[in-house]
Amino acid sequence: MTLNNFLGSLARRWLLLLAALALTATLSFAAYSAAPPSYERAASILLMPGTQTIPAGGNPYLYLGGLGQASEVLAAAMNSNSVRQDILLGHPGAEISVARDPASSGPLLAVSVSGPSDAAVTAVLDRALTAISETLTALQNQADVPATAQIDALQLTGEPTSVLVLKDQFRVVALVAVGGVALSLLGLGFIDGLLLSRQRGLRASSRE
């Protein structure tokens, strides 16, 4: 089918085209309503050296160089199934990520949480921050590290509110809208071809 023929089909069946586009718009709105919004919230945790490892009157931020491996070990422990399940318990659909911040050369952990509601995200993030401190202490106690030499977890940043993310909803709407328009145009061309063929057949029969 040439472009002119296709445009002619649209002109002839414009009522069907409007109905198909209206149906596509309705389905797009339904998809937007059905796709749940997502909320995100993040925080960053800085590992601080124990007081025993800092000279009297020393600046603790000058002694962060040896804590990189500790941050990686802590991130691995936080990503274990048992710890993650405890943090996410009672909040289906929520997800958590704990990893060493690749943008920082220091012992900085990036914590991010996503979920279906602001309340769920807030609860999961609070649990995660508590679990980080508890897990860090437990790891050092298992290694018999003296209390004065133990590394501490300091919350460096934290978002006061969750951020509403609509990208998943927009992605679903875009897929439905593009698919609906494409199917409408193809279907309209097909229907127009069938109707024209039928009309030609009726004309040929009437001439006989």
N, C-alpha and C positions, 0 to 999 in steps of 0.2 A: 504493500500500500504506500502510495506516494504521500508527500506532505499535504498536497492540495486535496487529495482524496480524504485524508485523515481530518483535515480542517472542515471539509464538507460534511463529514460524519458528525462532527461536534455541532456544527450549525444545525443540522437536521434533527439531532436528538438532544437539543439543549435542555429540554425539560428533564430527560433522563440524567443528563450531566449534573444539573442542579440537585436532583434527588440523591445522586451518588455522592456528590461533594458534601451535602448536608449529612448524609449517613457517616461519611468519613469524619466530619467535624464532631458528630455525636460520639463516635467511637474514640476519638482522640481525647475528648473531655472525660469519657468514662475511664480511659487508661490513665489519665492524669490523676483522677480521683482514687483509682484503685492502687496505684503505686505509692507506697508509704514514703513520707519524707524521711530524710536521714539527718541526724544531728551529730556534730563532731565537737570534740573538746581536747585540748592538748596541754601538756605541762613538760617541763624539763627539770631533770634532777642532776645536780653536780655532786660528785664524790669528793669529800674533804678528808685530808689526812688526819690521823689521830694526833692528839696533843703531845704525845710522847715523841713523835717524829719531827716536831717543830721546835727549833731553838727558842729559848725564852725571849719574848718580845718579837719573834719572827712573824712574817706575813704568811698565813697558810696558803694564800693563792700562789705563792712562789714555789710551793712544794707539791704541785699537782702532776708533775711529769711522770711519776712512777705509778699512777693509778689507772692508766689506760687498760692494762690487762684485767684489773679488778672490775672495771665497768663492763668489759666483755663477758667475764664470768657471771656477773650479776644479771646481765641481759639474758644469758643462756638459761640461768636458773628461773628467771621470771617467765620465760617462754616454755617451760616444762608443762606438760598436760595437767598435772595435779594443781599447780599454782594457777594456771589459766582457768581451770574449771571452778576453783574456789572464788576467783574474782568475778567470773561471769555468772555465777549461780543465781538463778531467779530472774535473769534478764535475757530472755531469748531474743536473738537477733542482734545483740550487741557484739562488738568486736574490739579487741585491744591489741595494740602493738607497742612493744618495749624494745628499743634498739639503741645502740650507741649512735650518737648524732654524727653523721658523716661530714657535716659541715664544720665540725669543731675538732681541733687537735687535742682537746682536753678530755677528761673523764666525764663527759656529759651524756646523759641518757635522755632520749626523746620518747615521751609517752603520749600516745594518741588513742582516743576512744571514739568509736562511732556506734550509733544505735538508733532505734526507732522513736525515742522520746528524750526530751531534755532531762527528765528525772532519771532515766536509766543510765544515760551517759554520765551524769553527775555522780551517781552512786558507784558506778564501775570505776570511774577515775579516782574517787576517794579510796575505794578498796585497793586499787593498784598502788597508790602512793603509800598507803599503810603497809601493803605487802612488800614493797621495795625495802623499806626500813627493816621490817621483820626478817626478810630473807637475807639481807646483808648482815644483820647481827647474827643470825643462825649460822651462816657460812663461816663467819669469823670465830664464833664460839666452838664450832666443830674443829677448827684448826688451832684451838687453844691460844688465840691471840689475846694478849692482856687488854683490859678495858681501856686503858689510857692510850693504847696503840691502835685501837680499832678505827676503821674508816667510818665516817658518818655520811648520811645522805641528806643533802640540802636541796630543798625545792627552790630552784632558781627563778623559774617563770611559771605562770599558770593563768589560763584564760578565765576571767570571772564568770562568763556565761558561755553557753554552748552556741555553736554556729549552725544555722539551718542550711542544709545542703540540698539543692533541688536538681542536681545534675542527673540523677537517676530518673526522676520523673520526666525531665525534658528529653532524655534519651528515649524513653518509652514512647512519649508523645510523637517525637520525630519519626520513629520507626513506623508507628501506626499511621501517621499522616502521609508519609512518603509512600508506604505500601498501599494505603487506601486510594490515593490519587492515581498511582500507577495502575492498580487493578481497575479503577473506574474508567480510565482512558482506554486501556486494552479491551475491557469488557464492552465498552460502548462501541468501539470499532468493530468488534466481533458481532455484536447484536445488529448494528447497522448493516453489516455485510449480509447477515442472514435475512433481514427484512427486505433488502434490495433484491436479493436472489429470489425470494418468494414473490415479490412484486413482478419481477421479470417472468417468472414461471406462470403467474396468473395471466399476464398479458399475452404470453405465447399461447396459452390454452384458449384464451378468448378469440384469438385470431383463427384458430383451426376450425 
